[in-house]
Amino acid sequence: MRGVVTLRFRTYAQRVLFLVSVACVGCGIWGNNVVKVRVIFAAPGSDRQLTNLSVIAGSDKYSWPSLAAGSDRNINLVPGPDDDRQLSFIYTFDGQQRSWDGPKFEAGIGYRLEITIDAKGSVTSRHCIMPCTL
């Protein structure tokens, strides 16, 4: 009988721990410095592409060689607590290197940012403080 009670307690304790973990993530206690970036190349036509793409937030940077028209890419950046949290996006469009500076983010707050590049190579964006959806 005692073994059954212990098993039930462990199961209950595991459930409580799981629920507390999920609640803490939702409240921003864990993962609160992440900048979740989605880059979308919204140009029509499958033969177009962006090249030499880089997304930079403080000391964290991610680069990739190309992004085809009609596709997107998700990147999570985690700048250091003392870094300049200005987000920068660098890309090449029709052979010309371009750059775009996004919003400056506060330390200790997670953000979600969506960058959209249109058929002319122009950037628009939107962002929100996490937890949120775009």
N, C-alpha and C positions, 0 to 999 in steps of 0.2 A: 504494500500500500504506500509506503514512504517513497519508493522509487517512482510511482505514478505522480505523486504530488510534486516531486522535484522536476519531473519532466514537464508537467503543466506550468510550473513556475518559470522554467527556462524558456519555454515557448512564449509565455506572456512577456517575460523580460525582453526577449528578442523583438517582439512586436513593438513594445514601448520604445526600445532603442531605435528601431527603424523609423517610427513615427516622429520621434524627436529629431533624428537626423534629417528627415525630409522637411520638417518645419524650420530647422535652422538654415538649410540651404535656401528655402523660400524667403526667409527673412534677411538673407544676405550676410549671415555670420560666416559662412564658408564660401570661398570663391568670389569675394566682393571686390577684387581688383581686376577681374577679367574684363577685357574689351572684346566682345563677340562681333566680328565684322563679316558682313556678307557683301561680296562684290558681284554685281550683275552687269553683263554686257548685253544690253537690250536692243542691239542692232538687228534688223532683219537680214536674212541672207546667210547661208552657212559658210560662205567663202571668206568672210571678214573675221579678223581676230585682233585682239590687243596682245602686245608682247612686252616682255621685261617688266612685269608687274611686281611692285613691292608695297607692303603696308607696314607702317612703322608707328609704334606707340612707345615712347620713351626708349628704353634699351632693348625692347623686344621688337623683332622684325621678322616678316615672313615674305619670301619671294617665290615666284614661279614663272616659267618661261612664256606661257601664253594662256589666253582665255578666248575661246571661240564665241562667235555671235550666238545669242540666244541661250548662253549658259551662265552659270554662276559658281561661286566658290565661297566656302565658309572658312574663316580663320579665327582662332582664339588667341589673343595677345595678352600677356600679363606683364605690364610695365612694372619696374621696381617702385617701391614706395616713395623714393626721393627723386625719381625721374621726372623730366618734363613730360607731361601727359598730353602733349599736342599730337594728334593723329595726322599722319601724312600718307598720301597715296601717290605713287609714281608709276607711270605707265607709258608705253609707246603706242601711238595711234597714227596710222598711215605714215610710218617712218619718222614721226616727230615725237620727241620725248616731252611729256606733259607731267605736271604735278598739281596736286590739290591738297590743301590743308583743311582738315576737318576741325571739329570743335575741340577745345581743350577740356579734358576730363579731370574731375577732382579725384584725388587719391582716396582709396578706401571705399569707392563706390563702383559697382559693376555697371557696364553700359552695353547696349546692343546698338549697332550702327549698320545701316544699309547704304551702300554706295552704288548708284546706278549710272552707267555710262551709256549715252544714247548713240545713235547712228552718226552724229557729227563729232563724237568724241567728248562731248560736254558732260560734266558730272553734276548730279543732284544727289542729295542725301537726306536721310531722316534718322533720328536716334531717340533713344529713351533710356531711362534709368531702370535697371533690372530690380525685381522681376518684371518683365514686360514682354510683349510680342510685337513684331512689326509685320 
